[in-house]
Amino acid sequence: MKFNVNQQDLQQALNYCQGVIEKRSTLPILSNILLEAQNSKLTITATDLDLIFIHQLDNIEVLEEGKTTTVSSTMYDIVRKFSSGKKINFTLNDLRLHLESEKSIFNLNCISASEFPITNEN
């Protein structure tokens, strides 16, 4: 998975996710968001098993399609500290999500997207 996204758009979507995600969950996957990049769109999904939040960002530069999950709160903290309006480059390498913008580089641990507790039927 490899894509580029605008900082402001991603920060707004992640801000919405913070209200859905459980702060003290016993299941680590419930602290994660599902990121799915395909067809020039990024779909961000968050759930607490009672509520499912899905946000779609259009006109994303998708270089390689794919999906993964990563910790929402950590990603949100990183993204909101990037300069407003800048592009953030994402690359997935063996369950590590690489974020890069300007001179900053971060690597986030991921959990396989297959473990995220929703299906297409939801």
All heavy atoms as an XYZ file, in Angstrom:
972
protein
N       0.860     -1.170      0.000
C       0.000      0.000      0.000
C       0.901      1.227      0.000
O       1.856      1.314      0.767
C      -0.902     -0.012      1.227
C      -1.837      1.176      1.317
S      -3.095      1.055      2.600
C      -2.173      1.489      4.039
N       0.552      2.180     -0.854
C       1.324      3.413     -0.947
C       0.404      4.511     -1.453
O      -0.232      4.347     -2.497
C       2.495      3.191     -1.909
C       3.558      4.222     -1.865
C       4.719      3.769     -2.742
C       5.918      4.640     -2.475
N       7.087      4.213     -3.230
N       0.304      5.620     -0.690
C      -0.553      6.726     -1.113
C      -0.096      8.038     -0.482
O       0.689      8.044      0.472
C      -2.021      6.452     -0.766
C      -2.315      6.345      0.710
C      -2.735      7.445      1.435
C      -2.187      5.132      1.372
C      -3.013      7.339      2.790
C      -2.451      5.017      2.724
C      -2.868      6.133      3.437
N      -0.583      9.144     -1.035
C      -0.298     10.487     -0.527
C      -1.620     11.169     -0.217
O      -2.579     11.033     -0.970
C       0.462     11.318     -1.565
C       1.754     10.658     -1.989
O       2.451     10.083     -1.177
N       2.058     10.737     -3.266
N      -1.665     11.931      0.880
C      -2.910     12.573      1.306
C      -2.602     13.956      1.877
O      -1.512     14.184      2.416
C      -3.670     11.682      2.324
C      -2.888     11.506      3.593
C      -5.046     12.206      2.612
N      -3.561     14.857      1.781
C      -3.429     16.200      2.327
C      -3.571     16.149      3.851
O      -4.470     15.502      4.377
C      -4.502     17.101      1.705
C      -4.417     18.521      2.201
O      -4.689     18.810      3.353
N      -4.046     19.417      1.304
N      -2.717     16.852      4.565
C      -2.699     16.839      6.032
C      -4.026     17.283      6.632
O      -4.539     16.655      7.545
C      -1.547     17.725      6.543
C      -1.366     17.719      8.039
C      -2.212     18.755      8.778
O      -2.763     19.678      8.193
N      -2.325     18.578     10.069
N      -4.606     18.380      6.140
C      -5.853     18.905      6.715
C      -7.002     17.915      6.579
O      -7.772     17.719      7.512
C      -6.236     20.226      6.052
C      -5.410     21.399      6.515
C      -5.804     22.670      5.791
O      -5.787     22.728      4.567
N      -6.156     23.683      6.559
N      -7.122     17.302      5.407
C      -8.199     16.335      5.174
C      -8.079     15.133      6.106
O      -9.058     14.686      6.702
C      -8.191     15.853      3.714
C      -8.467     16.973      2.723
O      -9.044     17.999      3.128
O      -8.089     16.812      1.548
N      -6.861     14.628      6.241
C      -6.642     13.461      7.099
C      -6.853     13.810      8.568
O      -7.464     13.044      9.305
C      -5.238     12.903      6.877
C      -4.901     11.631      7.648
C      -5.863     10.504      7.288
C      -3.471     11.210      7.377
N      -6.395     14.974      8.992
C      -6.570     15.376     10.389
C      -8.042     15.482     10.744
O      -8.466     15.041     11.813
C      -5.872     16.715     10.661
C      -6.013     17.147     12.114
C      -5.328     18.477     12.407
O      -4.457     18.913     11.665
N      -5.711     19.090     13.498
N      -8.845     16.049      9.859
C     -10.282     16.175     10.120
C     -10.935     14.794     10.258
O     -11.714     14.556     11.175
C     -10.957     16.967      9.000
C     -12.427     17.178      9.223
C     -13.073     17.924      8.065
O     -12.621     17.847      6.932
N     -14.140     18.637      8.364
N     -10.592     13.866      9.370
C     -11.151     12.514      9.428
C     -10.730     11.797     10.712
O     -11.548     11.147     11.365
C     -10.712     11.718      8.206
N      -9.471     11.922     11.086
C      -8.982     11.271     12.308
C      -9.598     11.886     13.559
O      -9.824     11.193     14.555
C      -7.456     11.344     12.384
C      -6.703     10.526     11.339
C      -5.211     10.802     11.426
C      -6.986      9.052     11.474
N      -9.903     13.170     13.510
C     -10.566     13.843     14.628
C     -11.947     13.229     14.866
O     -12.337     12.989     16.014
C     -10.677     15.337     14.345
C     -11.169     16.112     15.540
O     -10.878     15.766     16.674
N     -11.931     17.154     15.297
N     -12.679     12.945     13.795
C     -13.985     12.291     13.925
C     -13.835     10.898     14.536
O     -14.651     10.478     15.359
C     -14.677     12.168     12.568
C     -15.042     13.467     11.918
C     -14.911     13.630     10.545
C     -15.540     14.546     12.651
C     -15.265     14.822      9.930
C     -15.886     15.740     12.036
C     -15.753     15.868     10.672
O     -16.088     17.046     10.059
N     -12.789     10.185     14.151
C     -12.563      8.825     14.645
C     -12.327      8.792     16.150
O     -12.691      7.818     16.816
C     -11.355      8.196     13.957
S     -11.600      7.847     12.215
N     -11.723      9.837     16.691
C     -11.400      9.865     18.118
C     -12.653      9.730     18.991
O     -12.587      9.198     20.086
C     -10.645     11.140     18.485
C      -9.298     11.283     17.804
C      -8.414     10.068     17.949
O      -8.115      9.626     19.050
N      -7.997      9.508     16.825
N     -13.792     10.205     18.506
C     -15.028     10.107     19.262
C     -15.630      8.713     19.268
O     -16.452      8.384     20.121
N     -15.222      7.883     18.323
C     -15.784      6.531     18.201
C     -14.928      5.503     18.930
O     -15.448      4.580     19.541
C     -15.896      6.144     16.702
C     -16.346      4.701     16.542
C     -16.840      7.086     15.982
N     -13.640      5.682     18.904
C     -12.706      4.684     19.418
C     -12.711      4.629     20.936
O     -12.696      5.656     21.604
C     -11.292      4.979     18.892
C     -11.360      4.873     17.392
C     -10.263      4.098     19.542
C     -10.175      4.437     16.686
N     -12.740      3.414     21.453
C     -12.695      3.184     22.896
C     -11.328      3.563     23.438
O     -10.303      3.184     22.874
C     -12.948      1.703     23.205
C     -14.372      1.268     23.007
C     -15.283      1.726     24.112
O     -14.830      1.873     25.252
O     -16.468      1.952     23.822
N     -11.293      4.295     24.531
C     -10.023      4.707     25.127
C      -9.371      3.568     25.901
O      -8.167      3.426     25.921
C     -10.230      5.905     26.072
C     -10.874      7.102     25.404
C     -10.029      7.657     24.280
C     -10.643      8.876     23.667
N     -11.126      8.749     22.328
N     -10.175      2.737     26.567
C      -9.635      1.649     27.390
C     -10.214      0.305     26.954
O     -10.901     -0.346     27.711
C      -9.971      1.890     28.853
C      -9.339      3.127     29.400
C      -9.626      3.260     30.882
N      -9.416      4.647     31.264
C     -10.247      5.364     31.976
N     -11.358      4.852     32.424
N      -9.974      6.609     32.273
N      -9.917     -0.076     25.772
C     -10.449     -1.322     25.237
C      -9.558     -2.497     25.623
O      -8.339     -2.380     25.688
C     -10.549     -1.234     23.715
O     -10.987     -2.464     23.203
N     -10.189     -3.641     25.869
C      -9.422     -4.854     26.160
C      -8.944     -5.516     24.872
O      -8.045     -6.346     24.913
C     -10.262     -5.859     26.965
O     -11.460     -6.146     26.242
C     -10.588     -5.308     28.336
N      -9.546     -5.153     23.747
C      -9.125     -5.678     22.449
C      -8.274     -4.622     21.738
O      -8.786     -3.568     21.379
C     -10.335     -6.019     21.575
C     -11.276     -7.091     22.088
C     -12.510     -7.180     21.221
C     -10.557     -8.423     22.135
N      -6.999     -4.879     21.513
C      -6.126     -3.882     20.877
C      -6.624     -3.417     19.511
O      -6.448     -2.263     19.160
C      -4.788     -4.611     20.739
C      -4.825     -5.686     21.746
C      -6.272     -6.075     21.902
N      -7.286     -4.280     18.762
C      -7.751     -3.911     17.420
C      -8.803     -2.798     17.478
O      -8.955     -2.031     16.537
C      -8.276     -5.149     16.645
C      -8.437     -4.850     15.161
C      -9.585     -5.649     17.229
C      -7.170     -4.700     14.406
N      -9.519     -2.662     18.599
C     -10.532     -1.612     18.714
C      -9.926     -0.225     18.931
O     -10.622      0.776     18.823
C     -11.529     -1.939     19.832
C     -12.405     -3.158     19.591
C     -13.354     -3.366     20.766
C     -13.182     -3.043     18.289
N      -8.630     -0.168     19.213
C      -7.925      1.111     19.306
C      -7.392      1.537     17.944
O      -6.841      2.620     17.797
C      -6.744      1.001     20.275
O      -7.209      0.705     21.561
N      -7.562      0.661     16.967
C      -7.047      0.910     15.623
C      -8.126      1.416     14.678
O      -9.315      1.221     14.914
C      -6.459     -0.378     15.038
C      -5.121     -0.731     15.640
O      -4.756     -0.239     16.698
N      -4.387     -1.570     14.961
N      -7.648      2.043     13.604
C      -8.530      2.407     12.498
C      -8.104      1.588     11.294
O      -6.945      1.212     11.162
C      -8.450      3.917     12.156
C      -7.008      4.355     11.940
C      -9.153      4.742     13.207
C      -6.869      5.751     11.400
N      -9.073      1.296     10.431
C      -8.807      0.566      9.199
C      -8.592      1.592      8.088
O      -9.448      2.457      7.869
C      -9.994     -0.341      8.864
C      -9.930     -1.110      7.549
C      -8.794     -2.127      7.565
C     -11.253     -1.804      7.277
N      -7.454      1.527      7.422
C      -7.137      2.401      6.295
C      -7.164      1.566      5.029
O      -6.467      0.548      4.945
C      -5.747      3.015      6.462
C      -5.505      3.841      7.712
C      -4.027      4.161      7.847
C      -6.315      5.124      7.650
N      -7.966      1.984      4.063
C      -8.064      1.252      2.804
C      -7.908      2.217      1.641
O      -8.728      3.122      1.461
C      -9.403      0.529      2.725
C      -9.518     -0.394      1.558
C     -10.746     -1.295      1.662
O     -11.514     -1.182      2.631
O     -10.916     -2.110      0.746
N      -6.841      2.060      0.871
C      -6.548      2.933     -0.267
C      -6.814      2.170     -1.559
O      -6.192      1.142     -1.818
C      -5.099      3.391     -0.220
N      -7.762      2.696     -2.348
C      -8.063      2.099     -3.647
C      -8.904      3.058     -4.478
O      -9.656      3.859     -3.935
C      -8.767      0.759     -3.511
C     -10.149      0.816     -2.898
C     -10.760     -0.567     -2.765
O     -10.100     -1.569     -2.985
N     -12.017     -0.618     -2.396
N      -8.753      2.988     -5.793
C      -9.530      3.801     -6.736
C      -9.484      5.293     -6.418
O     -10.504      5.976     -6.422
C     -10.994      3.340     -6.778
C     -11.128      1.894     -7.173
O     -10.317      1.383     -7.944
N     -12.126      1.221     -6.635
N      -8.311      5.829     -6.111
C      -8.118      7.253     -5.783
C      -8.924      7.697     -4.568
O      -9.283      8.861     -4.444
C      -8.457      8.141     -6.978
O      -7.595      7.863     -8.044
N      -9.221      6.765     -3.672
C      -9.972      7.080     -2.450
C      -9.301      6.420     -1.257
O      -8.751      5.331     -1.360
C     -11.413      6.572     -2.548
C     -12.222      7.258     -3.608
C     -13.618      6.704     -3.681
C     -14.355      7.389     -4.823
N     -15.684      6.874     -4.995
N      -9.378      7.108     -0.105
C      -8.920      6.540      1.158
C     -10.138      6.404      2.050
O     -10.814      7.394      2.336
C      -7.881      7.447      1.826
C      -7.415      6.999      3.214
C      -6.667      5.669      3.138
C      -6.546      8.065      3.859
N     -10.431      5.184      2.463
C     -11.549      4.930      3.366
C     -10.982      4.652      4.751
O     -10.128      3.779      4.925
C     -12.388      3.732      2.883
O     -12.808      3.972      1.537
C     -13.601      3.527      3.768
N     -11.470      5.426      5.736
C     -11.032      5.282      7.122
C     -12.222      4.766      7.930
O     -13.286      5.375      7.916
C     -10.550      6.628      7.689
C      -9.394      7.160      6.841
C     -10.139      6.480      9.148
C      -9.001      8.574      7.181
N     -12.030      3.648      8.622
C     -13.101      3.034      9.392
C     -12.672      2.878     10.843
O     -11.560      2.432     11.120
C     -13.462      1.648      8.808
O     -13.724      1.781      7.412
C     -14.676      1.059      9.492
N     -13.575      3.253     11.744
C     -13.345      3.086     13.187
C     -14.591      2.453     13.790
O     -15.705      2.707     13.325
C     -13.075      4.441     13.846
N     -14.409      1.638     14.817
C     -15.556      1.012     15.462
C     -15.273      0.736     16.936
O     -14.118      0.568     17.329
C     -15.951     -0.311     14.762
O     -17.152     -0.804     15.342
C     -14.864     -1.360     14.878
N     -16.347      0.707     17.721
C     -16.263      0.243     19.109
C     -17.164     -0.981     19.288
O     -17.541     -1.338     20.379
C     -16.630      1.356     20.091
C     -18.074      1.801     19.976
O     -18.814      1.274     19.114
O     -18.480      2.689     20.748
N     -17.533     -1.600     18.186
C     -18.412     -2.766     18.061
C     -19.895     -2.397     18.156
O     -20.736     -3.156     17.704
C     -18.073     -3.877     19.058
C     -16.710     -4.536     18.854
C     -16.479     -5.625     19.903
C     -16.566     -5.118     17.464
N     -20.239     -1.263     18.750
C     -21.622     -0.795     18.762
C     -21.857      0.203     17.633
O     -22.926      0.243     17.040
C     -21.965     -0.118     20.095
C     -22.022     -1.107     21.244
O     -22.406     -2.263     20.999
O     -21.676     -0.720     22.372
N     -20.872      0.998     17.364
C     -20.958      2.081     16.391
C     -19.841      1.916     15.374
O     -18.706      1.615     15.745
C     -20.817      3.423     17.121
C     -20.891      4.698     16.325
C     -22.290      4.885     15.755
C     -20.545      5.874     17.221
N     -20.174      2.102     14.095
C     -19.171      2.032     13.033
C     -19.131      3.380     12.348
O     -20.160      3.898     11.921
C     -19.506      0.933     12.008
C     -19.519     -0.437     12.672
C     -18.487      0.953     10.871
C     -20.027     -1.541     11.765
N     -17.925      3.965     12.249
C     -17.731      5.243     11.573
C     -16.898      4.992     10.322
O     -15.834      4.378     10.389
C     -17.009      6.233     12.491
C     -16.568      7.478     11.797
C     -17.475      8.491     11.527
C     -15.254      7.639     11.398
C     -17.075      9.638     10.870
C     -14.844      8.790     10.748
C     -15.752      9.791     10.491
N     -17.412      5.436      9.173
C     -16.690      5.288      7.913
C     -16.587      6.663      7.263
O     -17.603      7.338      7.091
C     -17.398      4.300      6.963
C     -17.498      2.926      7.616
C     -16.665      4.219      5.631
C     -18.352      1.929      6.856
N     -15.367      7.070      6.943
C     -15.135      8.365      6.294
C     -14.305      8.113      5.046
O     -13.338      7.358      5.080
C     -14.392      9.313      7.236
C     -14.278     10.703      6.725
N     -15.267     11.638      6.911
C     -13.304     11.320      6.022
C     -14.903     12.778      6.351
N     -13.703     12.600      5.806
N     -14.697      8.742      3.939
C     -13.989      8.533      2.689
C     -13.390      9.846      2.197
O     -14.088     10.860      2.123
C     -14.945      7.961      1.645
C     -14.240      7.397      0.438
C     -15.213      6.618     -0.419
O     -16.124      7.196     -0.991
N     -15.042      5.317     -0.491
N     -12.107      9.817      1.894
C     -11.416     10.957      1.312
C     -11.224     10.683     -0.172
O     -10.665      9.651     -0.547
C     -10.053     11.166      1.983
C     -10.064     11.484      3.470
C      -8.647     11.493      4.023
C     -10.726     12.814      3.722
N     -11.702     11.605     -1.005
C     -11.597     11.446     -2.454
C     -10.353     12.155     -2.982
O      -9.741     12.963     -2.296
C     -12.847     12.013     -3.135
C     -14.107     11.259     -2.729
O     -14.025     10.033     -2.566
O     -15.153     11.902     -2.566
N     -10.023     11.867     -4.223
C      -8.893     12.496     -4.917
C      -7.573     12.318     -4.181
O      -6.786     13.240     -4.046
C      -9.170     13.990     -5.164
C     -10.395     14.194     -6.018
O     -10.629     13.441     -6.960
N     -11.195     15.186     -5.688
N      -7.358     11.105     -3.689
C      -6.100     10.745     -3.039
C      -5.185     10.165     -4.114
O      -5.634      9.441     -4.992
C      -6.343      9.680     -1.938
C      -7.310     10.200     -0.897
C      -5.043      9.238     -1.301
C      -6.867     11.429     -0.174
N      -3.910     10.472     -4.036
C      -2.954      9.911     -4.973
C      -2.557      8.513     -4.488
O      -1.742      8.367     -3.585
C      -1.727     10.817     -5.072
C      -0.730     10.355     -6.098
C       0.505     11.236     -6.140
O       0.543     12.263     -5.428
O       1.433     10.869     -6.864
N      -3.200      7.484     -5.056
C      -2.920      6.095     -4.670
C      -1.899      5.521     -5.646
O      -2.177      5.375     -6.833
C      -4.210      5.240     -4.669
C      -3.882      3.796     -4.327
C      -5.225      5.799     -3.696
N      -0.720      5.204     -5.145
C       0.340      4.635     -5.968
C       0.299      3.115     -5.954
O       0.711      2.463     -6.909
C       1.708      5.134     -5.485
C       1.843      6.660     -5.398
C       3.122      7.051     -4.701
C       1.766      7.278     -6.775
N      -0.195      2.557     -4.846
C      -0.320      1.109     -4.701
C      -1.480      0.834     -3.754
O      -1.481      1.310     -2.628
C       0.992      0.566     -4.123
C       1.115     -0.929     -4.098
C       2.478     -1.341     -3.538
O       3.501     -0.838     -4.026
O       2.475     -2.168     -2.599
N      -2.484      0.100     -4.208
C      -3.672     -0.160     -3.393
C      -3.355     -1.138     -2.262
O      -2.437     -1.941     -2.364
C      -4.795     -0.714     -4.270
C      -5.297      0.282     -5.285
C      -6.495     -0.229     -6.069
O      -6.812     -1.434     -5.989
O      -7.114      0.596     -6.757
N      -4.152     -1.047     -1.192
C      -3.980     -1.968     -0.077
C      -4.759     -1.504      1.133
O      -5.446     -0.482      1.089
N      -4.655     -2.267      2.226
C      -5.319     -1.880      3.466
C      -4.554     -2.417      4.662
O      -3.851     -3.422      4.568
C      -6.771     -2.331      3.491
C      -7.026     -3.810      3.368
C      -8.517     -4.061      3.315
C      -8.813     -5.530      3.071
N     -10.252     -5.782      3.048
N      -4.716     -1.714      5.782
C      -4.070     -2.082      7.034
C      -4.783     -1.385      8.183
O      -5.680     -0.571      7.956
C      -2.567     -1.713      7.040
O      -1.947     -2.322      8.170
C      -2.358     -0.211      7.065
N      -4.394     -1.697      9.408
C      -4.901     -0.983     10.575
C      -3.718     -0.454     11.365
O      -2.650     -1.062     11.375
C      -5.746     -1.885     11.500
O      -4.895     -2.798     12.170
C      -6.814     -2.626     10.735
N      -3.928      0.679     12.033
C      -2.903      1.238     12.909
C      -3.576      1.986     14.051
O      -4.761      2.299     13.968
C      -1.916      2.135     12.137
O      -0.788      2.405     12.968
C      -2.564      3.419     11.679
N      -2.830      2.275     15.104
C      -3.383      2.905     16.300
C      -3.847      4.325     15.975
O      -3.070      5.168     15.542
C      -2.358      2.918     17.446
C      -2.934      3.596     18.680
C      -1.920      1.505     17.783
N      -5.108      4.583     16.203
C      -5.728      5.855     15.842
C      -5.146      7.032     16.610
O      -4.829      8.069     16.022
C      -7.235      5.772     16.085
O      -7.846      7.006     15.812
N      -5.023      6.917     17.923
C      -4.575      8.056     18.730
C      -3.146      8.470     18.385
O      -2.848      9.660     18.297
C      -4.690      7.732     20.218
O      -3.916      6.601     20.536
N      -2.275      7.514     18.155
C      -0.892      7.819     17.789
C      -0.840      8.510     16.437
O      -0.164      9.522     16.267
C      -0.046      6.528     17.753
O      -0.163      5.856     19.007
C       1.401      6.832     17.454
N      -1.572      7.970     15.488
C      -1.587      8.559     14.153
C      -2.155      9.977     14.185
O      -1.635     10.881     13.542
C      -2.387      7.687     13.200
C      -2.318      8.153     11.777
S      -3.156      6.966     10.751
C      -2.494      7.429      9.199
N      -3.225     10.174     14.949
C      -3.833     11.494     15.067
C      -2.852     12.505     15.662
O      -2.716     13.627     15.155
C      -5.103     11.416     15.913
C      -5.775     12.751     16.139
C      -6.340     13.444     15.078
C      -5.839     13.315     17.401
C      -6.958     14.673     15.280
C      -6.455     14.533     17.618
C      -7.017     15.210     16.544
O      -7.612     16.426     16.748
N      -2.139     12.115     16.704
C      -1.155     13.005     17.329
C      -0.054     13.404     16.350
O       0.388     14.553     16.334
C      -0.531     12.354     18.563
C      -1.489     12.272     19.736
O      -2.497     13.017     19.739
O      -1.242     11.466     20.643
N       0.390     12.457     15.543
C       1.439     12.742     14.556
C       0.917     13.665     13.462
O       1.533     14.681     13.140
C       1.984     11.432     13.947
C       2.761     10.649     15.001
C       2.851     11.714     12.730
C       3.099      9.235     14.602
N      -0.234     13.333     12.893
C      -0.776     14.087     11.752
C      -1.090     15.526     12.122
O      -0.832     16.447     11.352
C      -2.020     13.375     11.172
C      -2.762     14.261     10.196
C      -1.605     12.075     10.504
N      -1.609     15.763     13.301
C      -1.974     17.140     13.661
C      -0.753     18.021     13.926
O      -0.863     19.237     13.920
C      -2.938     17.164     14.832
C      -2.363     16.747     16.136
C      -3.436     16.670     17.194
N      -2.807     16.268     18.435
C      -3.078     16.779     19.597
N      -3.998     17.706     19.702
N      -2.454     16.372     20.668
N       0.412     17.411     14.116
C       1.633     18.201     14.319
C       2.351     18.530     13.012
O       3.238     19.377     13.002
C       2.565     17.479     15.282
C       1.990     17.499     16.698
C       2.828     16.776     17.689
C       2.144     16.868     19.046
N       2.480     15.830     19.950
N       1.961     17.875     11.920
C       2.520     18.219     10.616
C       2.002     19.590     10.193
O       0.931     20.014     10.615
C       2.125     17.191      9.548
C       2.888     15.891      9.617
C       2.235     14.701      9.377
C       4.238     15.855      9.891
C       2.914     13.494      9.403
C       4.933     14.657      9.932
C       4.267     13.480      9.690
N       2.725     20.266      9.327
C       2.302     21.576      8.817
C       0.993     21.451      8.054
O       0.802     20.532      7.259
C       3.366     22.150      7.883
O       4.574     22.336      8.575
N       0.109     22.407      8.296
C      -1.217     22.395      7.680
C      -1.118     22.515      6.159
O      -0.364     23.324      5.625
C      -2.031     23.565      8.236
O      -3.313     23.554      7.694
N      -1.881     21.671      5.480
C      -1.960     21.729      4.025
C      -0.881     20.976      3.283
O      -0.917     20.890      2.061
N       0.088     20.400      3.982
C       1.173     19.660      3.329
C       0.726     18.241      2.991
O      -0.206     17.704      3.569
C       2.410     19.592      4.238
C       3.016     20.929      4.541
C       3.697     21.505      3.331
C       4.375     22.818      3.702
N       5.042     23.427      2.589
N       1.424     17.630      2.043
C       1.161     16.239      1.675
C       1.882     15.304      2.641
O       3.011     15.561      3.046
C       1.654     15.947      0.257
C       0.821     16.577     -0.827
C      -0.441     15.802     -1.031
C      -1.234     16.409     -2.182
N      -2.601     15.966     -2.190
N       1.205     14.224      2.997
C       1.801     13.178      3.826
C       1.888     11.927      2.965
O       0.887     11.523      2.348
C       0.962     12.893      5.086
C       0.773     14.172      5.898
C       1.648     11.820      5.936
C      -0.178     14.014      7.069
N       3.058     11.329      2.906
C       3.278     10.118      2.114
C       3.217      8.903      3.030
O       3.899      8.864      4.056
C       4.647     10.168      1.427
C       4.820     11.419      0.604
O       3.927     11.831     -0.112
N       5.981     12.051      0.732
N       2.406      7.920      2.654
C       2.244      6.686      3.426
C       2.754      5.508      2.602
O       2.451      5.405      1.416
C       0.766      6.430      3.731
C       0.176      7.340      4.767
C      -0.242      8.616      4.432
C       0.019      6.912      6.073
C      -0.791      9.456      5.379
C      -0.527      7.743      7.029
C      -0.938      9.016      6.690
N       3.490      4.612      3.269
C       3.953      3.385      2.633
C       3.839      2.258      3.651
O       4.266      2.412      4.793
C       5.427      3.510      2.186
O       5.570      4.678      1.392
C       5.856      2.296      1.383
N       3.255      1.139      3.252
C       3.131     -0.028      4.132
C       4.205     -1.039      3.778
O       4.308     -1.473      2.632
C       1.748     -0.666      3.986
C       1.482     -1.895      4.850
C       1.513     -1.532      6.327
C       0.151     -2.520      4.490
N       5.042     -1.399      4.785
C       6.098     -2.398      4.613
C       6.017     -3.412      5.743
O       6.396     -3.099      6.870
C       7.491     -1.738      4.636
C       7.711     -0.808      3.473
O       7.319     -1.100      2.359
N       8.332      0.323      3.744
N       5.539     -4.618      5.462
C       5.516     -5.697      6.451
C       4.989     -5.276      7.819
O       5.700     -5.289      8.821
C       6.916     -6.295      6.613
C       7.424     -6.905      5.319
O       6.597     -7.475      4.581
O       8.628     -6.802      5.054
N       3.739     -4.878      7.875
C       3.051     -4.470      9.099
C       3.711     -3.282      9.813
O       3.641     -3.144     11.028
C       2.883     -5.652     10.061
C       1.960     -6.761      9.561
C       1.875     -7.875     10.576
C       0.576     -6.230      9.230
N       4.333     -2.421      9.038
C       4.843     -1.131      9.516
C       4.370     -0.072      8.527
O       4.605     -0.186      7.327
C       6.366     -1.116      9.536
C       6.955     -1.818     10.710
C       7.877     -0.820     11.385
N       8.699     -1.415     12.389
C       8.489     -1.216     13.681
N       7.498     -0.493     14.078
N       9.280     -1.754     14.557
N       3.689      0.943      9.053
C       3.207      2.033      8.212
C       4.187      3.189      8.330
O       4.409      3.724      9.411
C       1.799      2.459      8.651
C       1.085      3.437      7.744
C       0.884      2.856      6.347
C      -0.262      3.826      8.334
N       4.776      3.551      7.211
C       5.796      4.594      7.144
C       5.114      5.901      6.726
O       4.504      5.974      5.664
C       6.842      4.161      6.107
C       7.942      5.127      5.883
N       9.058      5.168      6.669
C       8.098      6.100      4.963
C       9.863      6.113      6.228
N       9.297      6.703      5.184
N       5.192      6.930      7.589
C       4.643      8.259      7.297
C       5.798      9.216      7.084
O       6.745      9.216      7.868
C       3.825      8.801      8.476
C       2.427      8.293      8.726
C       2.438      6.910      9.286
C       1.725      9.240      9.651
N       5.676     10.052      6.054
C       6.726     11.014      5.765
C       6.115     12.312      5.271
O       5.251     12.312      4.392
C       7.661     10.427      4.709
C       8.908     11.210      4.485
C       9.876     10.493      3.557
O       9.832      9.249      3.469
O      10.653     11.196      2.908
N       6.554     13.425      5.854
C       6.121     14.740      5.423
C       7.213     15.733      5.766
O       7.697     15.750      6.902
C       4.815     15.148      6.101
O       4.359     16.393      5.611
N       7.583     16.550      4.804
C       8.677     17.497      4.946
C       9.917     16.758      5.449
O      10.391     15.852      4.813
C       8.270     18.662      5.850
C       7.142     19.483      5.257
C       6.686     20.602      6.161
O       6.442     20.350      7.354
O       6.592     21.731      5.660
N      10.413     17.098      6.645
C      11.625     16.465      7.170
C      11.317     15.417      8.236
O      12.224     14.872      8.853
C      12.551     17.526      7.759
C      13.081     18.490      6.721
C      13.978     19.526      7.349
C      14.446     20.519      6.293
N      15.281     21.572      6.875
N      10.053     15.125      8.465
C       9.649     14.182      9.514
C       9.351     12.806      8.942
O       8.721     12.680      7.902
C       8.396     14.704     10.228
O       8.635     15.963     10.785
N       9.790     11.778      9.662
C       9.552     10.392      9.270
C       9.117      9.613     10.511
O       9.739      9.715     11.565
C      10.821      9.746      8.681
C      11.245     10.493      7.409
C      10.590      8.275      8.394
C      12.581     10.039      6.865
N       8.023      8.852     10.376
C       7.516      8.024     11.471
C       7.208      6.632     10.948
O       6.824      6.464      9.790
C       6.225      8.618     12.059
C       6.415      9.938     12.729
C       6.275     11.116     12.015
C       6.742     10.012     14.074
C       6.449     12.348     12.627
C       6.920     11.229     14.691
C       6.777     12.406     13.969
N       7.350      5.634     11.814
C       6.970      4.258     11.503
C       6.008      3.780     12.577
O       6.354      3.780     13.761
C       8.196      3.346     11.447
C       9.027      3.597     10.218
O       8.547      3.434      9.106
N      10.265      4.011     10.407
N       4.807      3.383     12.165
C       3.784      2.919     13.098
C       3.578      1.419     12.948
O       3.556      0.903     11.831
C       2.458      3.638     12.831
C       2.467      5.160     12.926
C       1.099      5.713     12.562
C       2.848      5.598     14.320
N       3.399      0.740     14.082
C       3.073     -0.685     14.037
C       1.646     -0.865     13.550
O       0.777     -0.042     13.831
C       3.232     -1.319     15.415
C       4.672     -1.426     15.835
O       5.546     -1.633     15.008
N       4.923     -1.277     17.122
N       1.413     -1.944     12.859
C       0.088     -2.233     12.307
C      -0.365     -3.626     12.727
O       0.446     -4.469     13.097
C       0.126     -2.166     10.780
S       0.586     -0.572     10.126
N      -1.663     -3.826     12.642
C      -2.268     -5.149     12.803
C      -2.932     -5.452     11.467
O      -3.483     -4.562     10.823
C      -3.302     -5.161     13.947
C      -2.625     -4.857     15.292
C      -4.002     -6.520     14.015
C      -3.589     -4.753     16.469
N      -2.904     -6.681     11.055
C      -3.475     -7.071      9.773
C      -4.925     -6.617      9.634
O      -5.715     -6.711     10.583
C      -3.405     -8.583      9.618
O      -4.102     -8.991      8.469
N      -5.292     -6.131      8.458
C      -6.647     -5.650      8.199
C      -7.683     -6.765      8.348
O      -8.847     -6.515      8.662
C      -6.736     -5.047      6.809
N      -7.267     -8.010      8.163
C      -8.199     -9.137      8.295
C      -8.700     -9.312      9.732
O      -9.713     -9.956      9.960
C      -7.542    -10.423      7.799
O      -6.433    -10.732      8.607
N      -7.997     -8.739     10.704
C      -8.402     -8.854     12.099
C      -9.384     -7.758     12.525
O      -9.920     -7.812     13.627
C      -7.176     -8.822     13.008
C      -6.246     -9.988     12.706
C      -5.367    -10.350     13.866
O      -5.677     -9.982     15.003
O      -4.376    -11.026     13.609
N      -9.593     -6.759     11.663
C     -10.514     -5.671     12.010
C     -11.926     -6.233     12.072
O     -12.342     -6.965     11.172
C     -10.411     -4.535     10.987
C     -10.928     -3.228     11.500
C     -10.181     -2.491     12.399
C     -12.164     -2.739     11.095
C     -10.652     -1.265     12.887
C     -12.631     -1.533     11.566
C     -11.878     -0.794     12.467
N     -12.706     -5.909     13.123
C     -13.957     -6.611     13.395
C     -15.177     -6.189     12.571
O     -16.283     -6.173     13.090
C     -14.192     -6.315     14.881
C     -13.575     -4.985     15.083
C     -12.359     -4.969     14.174
N     -15.004     -5.811     11.312
C     -16.174     -5.582     10.462
C     -15.948     -6.233      9.106
O     -14.825     -6.458      8.692
C     -16.507     -4.079     10.266
C     -15.432     -3.393      9.441
C     -16.727     -3.381     11.564
C     -15.867     -2.063      8.912
N     -17.025     -6.511      8.456
C     -16.962     -7.111      7.131
C     -17.737     -6.214      6.161
O     -18.355     -5.233      6.568
C     -17.600     -8.508      7.123
O     -18.991     -8.372      7.446
C     -16.924     -9.429      8.129
N     -17.736     -6.576      4.911
C     -18.505     -5.807      3.914
C     -19.989     -5.851      4.195
O     -20.732     -4.982      3.786
C     -18.207     -6.345      2.502
C     -16.796     -6.039      2.065
O     -16.178     -5.098      2.566
N     -16.283     -6.829      1.146
N     -20.448     -6.853      4.907
C     -21.869     -6.978      5.230
C     -22.323     -5.915      6.228
O     -23.484     -5.554      6.279
C     -22.155     -8.368      5.800
C     -21.891     -9.450      4.783
C     -21.702    -10.813      5.432
O     -21.930    -10.952      6.645
O     -21.328    -11.732      4.701
N     -21.385     -5.397      7.053
C     -21.728     -4.354      8.014
C     -22.014     -3.053      7.302
O     -22.573     -2.166      7.825
C     -20.608     -4.154      9.045
C     -20.418     -5.364      9.922
O     -19.389     -5.992      9.906
N     -21.446     -5.726     10.674
